[in-house]
Amino acid sequence: MSHFETYKNLHVLCTISFVLGVTLVTLRTNLLDLLRKLHKGLILLPCVFLFFGLSSKAQSIGCDGFGYLVENSGTPTKQYLVQIDIASGVSEIVDNENLPGKLLDAMGFNPIDGNLWGSASDSSVFVFRGPSSSITFATYPITGLPPASYNSGDISYNGILYLYNTGGSAIQEVDVNPSSPTYLTYLGALPVIPMNISDYSFNSIDSNLYTVTNGGATHQLIRINPITGAETNVGNVAGLAPGDSYGAMYFDASGNIFIQSNTTGKIYQINSTATTTSPFATFITTTVKSPAQSDGARCNITTLLPVQLISFAGVMSGYTSILTWQTSEELNFKEFQLQYSPDNDGSHFKPVDTVAASGSSFGDTYSALYDAPKGVGYYRLKIIDDDGSFKYSNIVKLETTDVPTAHISLYPNPAKDVVVIRGLEPNDQITLIDMVGRPITSASATDDAKQVDISNYPSGLYMVQVLRAGQIVSNLKLDKN
């Protein structure tokens, strides 16, 4: 049973709470604040979550396995949303919109809300909301988004729409995460080397964008780092006809990319794009053509996880990376795995920490520390469900410039009331810092040990920072019980 079906079944239990639900609409802020403090097992909590959280989930196309293509045809031109079976090429029109002056393109699948978003060519974005049996359509103006005919688009795993027009020197970023405080806001430009492309897509295996170049005797498979904009030529793709262009690209959960010819409608599969050095294309099937001013998108994860990530960010404190993230919804969710990569393109990640889910249906705030080697490093979250399914967050880039210069320890850890810091020198400054970087308390050392009272502070993760002559000489993780 899917998580969405589980929510639907709760209607039976929540029907008797209808009057309460209507009251909650007007008293939502105060009551939800109170409910967060109640026991997590109360049946009222999933009912309230149903009233306020399910409405957005119900408006979802979801991970149905199909590709989706915007096609333009007819006189006057009409735009159609076409559902495509990638394996067989069978297609079906699921929605059509007659929008003169608003050609739809650069479409991507949003893993946050399960819908299709893209560019409406007039500094606005559009969304097709599901389910696919009853598609709805809307557009939203985006202040500051440079006007352009964006023809390449996809959405990262934290809900950022990446828009690009052929030959441009930057990728434009728009927040389409409904849970984000910057929802429907232009976030800025990511400089890139100009590319002759017609679409790109995010790979869930390594969180990078991939594209295939248009025209010419050969077609290159390009990897684009969504944090730095760095482009890597993976290799020339064997098996593609010279001179063709590819306006629709779809990934699957295994890292295979499917590309669709604008001129012939042929779909090819390129295997293992994250690891191959000799990419080759295999013909799969033929479907509807994807002419200019159109685009394709598809869910490339096995399921939408029951956790909504609002943000994932990091800051440096001396030689320690402080990573923080926030969720808005969680259900039957297991853990976060913090991963680190020292490589310039952020493509070789290794796990460095695991943080268990809090169990809060309303979401929570999390944090982790990592002492990385000196230099540039990349971080991401692997978000893991109870059933083993997972997705990745956005990638955070941080640079470590300092290294530890003193051997300092603290005991006990975890601690409840008092912690002792040893290895100090007179006049060392000791600061207790929470995981959003706020100093909580500070003290000065008089000898090689210092006792700090932590009994009045909430349980959670803290950092004990030691400064000597104004320089950070130690950052220590403290787990407060």
Number of C-alpha atoms within 10 A of each C-alpha: 5 11 13 13 9 10 17 13 10 14 16 10 12 18 12 10 16 13 9 14 19 12 12 17 12 10 11 15 10 10 14 16 10 10 15 14 8 12 11 14 8 10 12 17 18 21 23 20 16 18 17 14 16 15 11 12 18 17 19 20 22 25 18 14 17 19 25 28 27 25 24 23 10 7 6 9 14 15 22 20 22 19 23 21 15 23 15 12 18 13 17 14 14 14 18 17 14 13 12 10 9 16 20 29 30 34 36 34 33 28 26 26 23 25 25 26 27 32 31 25 21 18 18 20 25 21 23 23 22 20 17 17 9 11 18 15 14 10 15 13 14 17 11 13 20 16 13 16 20 30 26 30 32 30 29 28 23 23 27 24 29 28 29 29 22 17 13 15 15 18 22 21 21 25 22 25 26 15 19 19 11 14 15 20 19 20 16 14 18 18 15 19 12 14 19 15 21 29 35 35 32 30 26 24 21 19 23 21 22 23 27 25 22 22 16 12 10 18 23 19 21 21 25 21 21 23 16 16 18 15 17 14 13 18 18 18 19 15 15 18 14 12 12 18 27 29 31 35 32 29 26 18 15 16 21 19 25 24 28 29 24 21 15 16 20 19 27 22 22 21 18 16 23 20 13 12 14 14 19 19 17 14 15 17 17 18 20 21 20 24 20 16 20 27 32 33 30 31 28 28 22 15 19 22 23 19 22 25 25 22 19 20 17 20 16 18 19 19 22 25 21 20 24 18 19 17 20 18 20 21 19 15 22 19 18 21 18 24 20 24 20 20 13 15 20 24 18 13 16 14 14 16 14 14 14 12 20 14 16 18 20 19 20 17 15 20 20 20 23 19 18 22 15 13 14 16 20 22 26 26 24 17 22 21 21 13 10 9 13 20 21 23 22 21 26 20 19 19 18 18 15 18 16 14 11 13 10 17 17 19 13 15 15 15 17 17 14 14 20 15 20 17 13 23 15 12 14 22 20 23 20 22 20 18 20 16 17 11 15 13 14 14 15 16 18 13 13 13 17 19 14 17 12 18 14 8 13 11 13 14 18 24 24 20 21 25 18 17 9 9 13 21 20 23 26 18 20 21 15 20 15
